[in-house]
Amino acid sequence: MKTSPLSNGWRLLSAIARPAALAAGLVIALPAYAADDEDYGNSLDWVPADATVYSSSLRLKEQIDAIAESNAWKKFIEIPSIAMGWQMAQMQINNPEGPAAMFWQLMELPENQQLAKLAGEMFSDEIVFYAGEDFPKFMELLSIVQGSRIGPMLQQMGAGGMGPVDPNEARMRALAEAIVEEPELLVVPDMVLAFKVKDQAAGETQLKRLEVVAKMAIKQSEAEVELKRESIDDVEYLVIKLEGSKLPWPEDKPAGLSIDDETYDSLKDIISKQEVVVALGVWNDYVLLSIGESTDHLSDLGGDDLLVESDSFEPLLPHLEEEDGDLVSVSYISADVVKAQAISPQDLDEAAEAAEELIEKSDDIDDELKGELSEDAVELADDLKPYLPKPGAIASCTLKTETGFESFTYNWSENTRLNGTLPLELTNHVGGGPIVAFVGRGVSDPEAYAILAKWVGKGIGYFEGYGLAEMEPEERAHAEKVLEVIKPLLTRIDEATRDHLIPALEDGQAALVLDADISSKQWQAEMPKSFTELPMAEIAVVVGVSDSGELKEAAKAYWSIAQDAVEALKEFDESEVPEDFELPEPAKAETSDGVVYSWAAPGEAELDDQIALAVAIGEHVAAVTSSPAMAERVLTETPWEEFAVGDAEEPRAVAAGLDFPALIDAISPWIDYGIRVNLVSEDAAGEDPADDESQASEIIEQVHTGLDVLKCFRGVWSETLKEDGVWFTHTVSKFQDLEE
């Protein structure tokens, strides 16, 4: 099958891009292991110091075996439907006339048995990935491919004016332009993927087999590539070189390619100079796959300068040498790689410049408006710059403990929006034992609100100054009436926010809480009544209060604004808002910790009374919740029972947790309810499950077994604080096997 030269050119780009994309994924996905403080016994002993991305995982087989030998797994595979499915799968696998028959015949050959054993070893002990110093450049190029670079995308979207643009074409044009402008971005970064094996001789034997098969395949394909053996530091590698110069590029740009001729010629020239060298070998008990512009970096493995000796690994060393847990993951991302993927001040400047060009090309915008929009594009970029975090390196590791896993992450990025200098007291106001809670403390910044208000005002100004003029007379009159109602209200909202709400919330703490402590047998009048109680999801937004008096003033102001808005709407459109409509006054309940205001759902909704919008205000805490009961719980100071790291008195920026068994307990009754309603009848939902002899009861029993297995995961909790100038995140996840 023939392929076009252009297709081959993009294929070479893809050959470079895919390993980089894989690398980006492996940054998150792959973990590591250490043995002791002198000899780690893994890749930390040989990964060179110039690695900009590193990730390693170890003991995968041990972890899989632990699951296979657990009581939870035994109980799971004993579920009748699971056992039956597994039995049927085994029958198909072992069927001498089935699709797997040829595979089993091939596996009778000793060399294939050796291959299978080697493959098992490769994914049993340690898997390693690292990329060299050129990787950040390619990550920057990859960000253009993904469309995350704002400036280049705006430039290419404006290439055809203000009309609709195909985002894929825009990305490809942005990619081509970036390569032509900065050819050094199109690098093939040194990347190594390694698998530790016990039988090095088996690896070398299988490498010889692969060499024979690969050479036959290359010969049959008539590809202009050569597979050869290359010796590097006394290690034999299979090496194949892909050369851009051997791509049969046409002289003229193919029709339909959305780049200009000059860019095409430059791109062809740049790609033609590229080379991708792939090497595969067995080095020091590792099956090693290398991709790069050459194989030179393979000589640096295990040299004098190692990544583990760099400054970024210094905080990790005590954990790498931990004796109370087995290290199962280590990863590292350099500051340059983080920077390549983050929005920078330069990106904002480029975006503003691209927006100016886009505005200038438009035939639908008059010159006066063009000038204002261009100035505002630059001003918006300048306003956003202070809120961009400064990228830094990230290093982390995970240990396997007796109860689960414990992770330690150090992040050198500068985040000016987090405040980790004060205790996070709001962890005592998440209801005591929530299903999910996320608590954080930010920096109080009235200027951030001022910037937001400024741009809202500018948006309204543009609409008044230019948008109204483009509307039909009837629509314009309607819009002007809307503005007459909205603008005074927005002014009052702005004043209440600046004068009262912002001073009231200077504390900077906020929390999002999910729970399910309320229950009912019939949450809505038309739903079939349940025999058992059904928990209901509750959500709360909780904030720390610096001045409760100012908060109450803000609440009064907002309530007055809402009432006036209703009256204004009555005058504006009587058909939408009845003349006798008034905002319902809230029910008020005094507690020992504050006051709770609640608004029940409209009567026509026929909801259980426990569901109601509630606002709680205490001396140092306030909350908006979906139930009065939850409002009272978060208002009361109660330690977070299940929180597994830190405490409320320690300085922290973030604390978060998930109680997974509580989540399962909350959804389990609903699963039972749904099965009975759908498989039996609506009336069955209200009958005693103990009297049910239908198939539904058998299904429910099997589902409960599966849910019990899931509850072996007890949850995950983390905290983030600043430690010696570095953001440190400590995460604990817990597991507990079922009893025999």
Buried (B, 14 or more C-beta within 10 A) or exposed (E): EEEEEBEBBBEBBEBBBEBBBBBBEBBEEBBBBBBEEEEBBBBBBBBBBBBBBBBBBBBBBBBEEBEEEBEBBBBBEEBEEBEEEEEEEEEEEEEEEEEBEEEEEEEEEEEBEBBEBBBEBBBBBBBBBBBBBBBBBBBBBBBBBEBBBBBBBBBBBBBBEBEEBEEEBBBBBBBBBBBBEEBEBBBBBBBBBBBBBEBBEBBBBBBEEBBEEBBEEBEEEEEEEEBEEBEBEEBBBBBBBBBBEBBEBEEEBEEEBBBBEEBBBBBBEBBBEBBBBBBBBBBBBBBBBBBBBBBEBBEBBBEEEBBBEBEBBBBBBEBBBBEEBBBBBBBBBBBBBBBBBBBBBEBBBBBBBBBBBBBBBBEEBEEEBBEBBBEBBBBBBEBBBEEBBBBBBBBBBBBBBEEBBBBBBBBBBEBEBBBBEBBBBBBBBBBBBBBBBBBBBBEBBEEBBEBEBEEEBBEBEBEBEBBBEEBEEEEBEBBEEEBEBBEBBBEBBBEBBBBBBBBBBBBBBBBBBBBBBBBBBBBEEEBBBBBBEBBBBBBBBBBBBBBBEBBBBBBEBBBEBEEBBEBBBBEBEEEEBEEEEEEEEBEEBEEEBBBBBBBBBEEEEEBBEBBBBBBBBBEBBBBBBBBBBBBBBBBBBBEBEBBBBBBBEBBBBBBBBBBBBBBBBBBBBBBBBEBBBEBBBEEBBBBEBEEBEEEBBEBBEBBBBBBBBBBBBBBBBBBBBBBEEBBBBBBBBBBEBBEE
